[in-house]
Amino acid sequence: MKSILVLEDDENLRELLVDVLDSLDYKVEGAAGPEEALHLAHEIVFDCVISDVRMAGPVDGLGALQELKRKRPPLRCIVMTGYADELAPLRALQIRVDDYLYKPFDVKDILAALERVKKSAQQNAWYRKMLGRVMGQPDPIQLLSELQGIRESCLRDFFVAVRASHLYAETALDTWERLEELEVGYLQAMRSPAALTVQSVQGAAARYTGWQSQLGQRASKQELVMAAQRSPEKVDRGVFRRFLDRIKSGTVDAADLGMAVSLRRMPAERRAQDPEYQELWQRIWA
């Protein structure tokens, strides 16, 4: 990922970000408003857009991102805002942005978010192979590529919803547990890929899509939903709050979530036998 567009109407912040990114050998352009951003995107193929939300005029930063992603779906997007706009996080989820930052922040926070986005595609491929190793399948990618894409989109949406502080902790817990149910089914399917049918893969994809829709509804209404009573297989509330804090701080990113359920349910002795499993466990859950 080399080409970046910074959409920010604050001239000082825009020039600062452009200068910093330019010094790191990115090909970077700055735009003061949506119209200029759309014009630049017509001339240049950008890999990522870093955009503020609030801007003067009929189209704000999120509106510009929506149009940019319509024209180039693979475009990666980082949102930054200084306002607690109730609708902005929901719109960001609908657009499928990759990260969400609140001002004020340090330049290092933007660089960390950019690094997470840059690595996410590589990490997702690596985590797919890791899950294949866990399940004993050498190459599940060809069998489940469409389902995996929807699944990874759901994980990214949960990450952004938490980063945007748009879910109550208890609602996030209930939402995560519903996602865990889907993940358990996905892991079981990974164990027996030969038994998969077109219908079973389409059914799993529909369940993930339904979860994604419910997440958007809960975020838009800012619902307070009490999670189910705790049982041994469910994540402890204190552990889950620490998990949320690690997402908010960027210690755990969207790609990491792809291994979260598998690691949490893995026997401790098996984790201890593999340094990679152990390191991920420590970062995500310990």
C-alpha positions in Angstrom: 0.0 0.0 0.0 1.8 3.1 -1.3 -0.7 5.7 -2.4 -2.7 7.7 0.2 -5.2 10.5 0.0 -5.7 12.7 3.1 -9.1 14.4 3.1 -9.1 17.0 5.8 -10.4 20.6 5.7 -8.1 21.8 8.5 -5.2 23.0 6.5 -2.6 22.6 9.4 -3.6 19.0 10.1 -3.8 18.1 6.4 -0.3 19.5 5.7 1.1 17.8 8.8 -0.2 14.4 7.8 0.9 14.9 4.1 4.4 15.9 5.2 4.8 13.0 7.7 3.5 10.4 5.2 5.6 11.9 2.4 8.7 11.6 4.7 7.9 7.9 5.1 8.0 7.4 1.2 4.2 7.2 0.7 2.8 8.7 -2.4 0.4 11.1 -0.7 -2.0 13.8 -1.8 -4.1 16.2 0.3 -7.6 17.4 -0.4 -9.5 20.2 1.4 -12.9 18.9 0.5 -14.9 16.0 -1.0 -15.0 17.5 -4.5 -11.3 17.9 -4.6 -10.9 14.3 -3.3 -13.1 12.9 -6.0 -11.3 14.8 -8.6 -7.9 13.5 -7.4 -9.3 9.9 -7.2 -10.3 10.2 -10.8 -6.7 11.0 -11.7 -4.8 8.8 -9.2 -5.5 5.2 -8.0 -5.3 5.5 -4.2 -4.8 2.5 -1.9 -6.1 4.2 1.2 -8.0 7.4 2.2 -7.6 9.0 5.6 -10.7 11.2 6.0 -12.2 13.6 8.5 -16.0 13.4 8.9 -17.3 16.9 9.3 -16.9 19.3 6.3 -18.7 22.3 4.9 -21.0 21.6 2.0 -23.7 19.1 1.0 -21.2 16.1 1.1 -19.1 15.3 4.2 -16.1 13.1 4.5 -18.1 9.9 4.9 -20.2 10.8 1.9 -17.0 11.2 -0.1 -15.7 7.8 1.2 -18.9 6.2 0.1 -18.5 7.5 -3.4 -14.8 6.6 -3.5 -15.5 3.1 -2.4 -18.4 2.7 -4.9 -15.9 3.5 -7.6 -13.1 1.4 -6.1 -14.4 -1.2 -3.6 -10.9 -2.5 -2.5 -10.1 1.1 -1.2 -9.0 1.0 2.4 -10.4 3.8 4.6 -9.5 5.3 8.0 -11.9 7.8 9.6 -10.9 10.5 12.0 -13.3 12.8 13.8 -13.4 15.3 16.7 -17.2 15.0 17.2 -19.3 12.4 18.9 -21.8 12.3 16.0 -24.4 9.6 16.7 -24.8 8.7 13.0 -21.2 8.8 11.9 -20.1 5.4 13.4 -23.2 3.7 11.8 -22.4 5.2 8.4 -18.8 4.2 8.8 -19.9 0.6 9.4 -22.2 0.7 6.3 -19.3 2.0 4.2 -17.1 -0.8 5.6 -14.3 1.5 6.8 -11.1 -0.1 8.2 -10.5 2.0 11.3 -12.0 4.9 13.3 -10.1 7.4 15.3 -11.2 10.2 17.6 -9.4 13.5 17.8 -7.3 14.7 19.4 -4.7 12.1 18.5 -1.0 11.9 18.0 0.5 11.4 14.5 1.7 8.1 15.8 -1.9 7.0 16.2 -2.6 7.6 12.5 0.6 5.8 11.6 -0.3 2.9 13.8 -3.8 2.7 12.2 -2.3 2.9 8.7 0.2 0.1 9.6 -2.8 -2.1 10.9 -4.7 -1.5 7.6 -1.6 -2.1 5.5 -0.9 -5.4 7.2 -4.5 -6.6 7.5 -4.6 -8.4 4.1 -1.3 -10.2 4.8 -2.5 -11.0 8.3 -5.9 -12.4 7.1 -4.0 -14.7 4.7 -1.7 -15.7 7.5 -4.6 -16.3 9.9 -6.3 -18.4 7.3 -3.3 -20.6 7.1 -3.0 -20.7 10.9 -6.6 -21.8 11.2 -6.0 -24.4 8.6 -3.1 -25.7 10.7 -5.4 -25.7 13.8 -8.0 -27.7 11.9 -5.5 -29.9 10.1 -6.4 -28.5 6.7 -3.5 -27.4 4.5 -5.4 -25.0 2.2 -8.9 -24.0 3.1 -8.7 -20.8 1.1 -10.0 -22.3 -2.2 -12.8 -24.1 -0.5 -14.2 -21.2 1.6 -12.9 -18.0 0.0 -16.3 -16.3 -0.4 -17.4 -17.3 3.1 -14.1 -16.1 4.5 -14.5 -12.8 2.9 -17.9 -12.2 4.5 -16.6 -13.5 7.8 -13.6 -11.1 7.7 -15.9 -8.3 6.9 -18.0 -9.1 10.0 -14.8 -9.2 12.2 -13.8 -5.8 10.8 -17.2 -4.3 11.5 -17.0 -5.4 15.1 -13.6 -3.9 15.4 -14.8 -0.6 13.9 -17.9 -0.5 16.1 -15.8 -0.9 19.2 -13.2 1.6 18.0 -16.0 4.1 17.4 -17.3 3.6 20.9 -20.8 3.0 19.5 -21.7 -0.2 21.5 -22.3 -0.4 25.2 -20.0 -3.0 26.8 -22.9 -5.3 27.6 -24.3 -5.0 24.1 -20.8 -5.7 22.7 -20.6 -8.8 24.9 -23.9 -10.1 23.6 -23.0 -9.2 20.0 -19.6 -11.0 20.4 -21.2 -14.1 21.8 -23.5 -14.3 18.8 -20.5 -14.0 16.6 -18.8 -16.7 18.6 -21.6 -19.1 17.8 -21.1 -18.4 14.1 -17.3 -18.9 14.5 -17.8 -22.2 16.2 -19.8 -23.4 13.3 -17.2 -22.1 10.9 -14.4 -23.9 12.8 -16.4 -27.1 12.7 -16.9 -26.7 8.9 -13.1 -26.2 8.6 -12.5 -29.6 10.2 -14.5 -31.4 7.5 -14.3 -29.3 4.2 -15.0 -32.4 2.2 -18.5 -32.5 3.7 -19.3 -28.9 2.6 -22.0 -28.2 0.1 -23.0 -25.1 -1.8 -26.1 -24.9 0.4 -24.1 -25.2 3.7 -21.6 -22.5 2.6 -24.4 -20.2 1.5 -26.3 -20.8 4.7 -23.2 -19.9 6.8 -22.7 -16.8 4.7 -26.3 -15.8 5.3 -25.9 -16.2 9.0 -22.8 -14.0 9.1 -24.7 -11.4 6.9 -27.6 -11.5 9.3 -25.3 -10.9 12.3 -23.7 -8.0 10.4 -27.1 -6.4 9.8 -28.0 -6.8 13.5 -24.8 -5.2 14.5 -25.6 -2.2 12.3 -29.1 -1.9 13.9 -27.8 -2.1 17.4 -25.2 0.5 16.6 -27.7 2.9 15.0 -30.1 2.6 18.0 -27.4 2.4 20.6 -29.3 -0.4 22.2 -28.4 -1.7 25.7 -28.8 -5.4 25.5 -27.9 -7.6 28.5 -25.8 -10.6 27.6 -26.8 -14.1 28.7 -25.8 -15.4 32.1 -22.3 -16.7 32.4 -21.5 -20.3 31.9 -18.1 -22.1 31.6 -17.9 -21.9 27.8 -18.7 -18.1 27.8 -16.1 -15.4 28.1 -15.8 -13.8 31.6 -17.1 -10.3 31.7 -13.9 -8.9 33.2 -11.8 -10.7 30.5 -14.1 -9.4 27.8 -13.8 -5.8 29.0 -10.0 -6.1 28.9 -10.5 -7.5 25.3 -12.5 -4.4 24.4 -9.9 -2.1 25.9 -7.2 -3.9 23.7 -9.3 -3.3 20.6 -9.8 0.4 21.5 -6.1 0.8 22.1 -5.1 -0.9 18.9 -3.3 -3.7 20.6 -5.8 -6.1 19.1 -6.8 -5.4 15.5 -9.5 -6.7 13.1 -7.3 -9.5 11.7 -6.5 -10.7 15.2 -10.2 -11.3 15.8 -10.0 -14.1 13.2 -8.1 -16.3 15.8 -9.8 -15.0 18.9 -12.5 -17.7 19.3 -10.2 -20.6 18.3 -7.5 -19.5 20.8 -10.0 -19.0 23.6 -11.4 -22.5 23.2 -8.0 -24.2 22.6 -6.7 -26.3 25.5 -4.0 -24.5 27.4 -1.5 -27.3 27.0 -1.9 -27.1 23.2 -1.3 -23.4 23.2 1.8 -23.9 25.3 3.3 -26.2 22.7 3.2 -23.6 20.0 5.0 -20.2 20.5 2.8 -18.5 17.9 -0.4 -19.6 19.5 0.9 -18.6 22.9 2.0 -15.1 21.7 -1.4 -14.5 20.2 -3.2 -15.7 23.3 -1.2 -13.3 25.4 -2.0 -10.4 23.2 -5.7 -11.1 22.7 -6.9 -12.7 25.9 -4.4 -13.1 28.7 
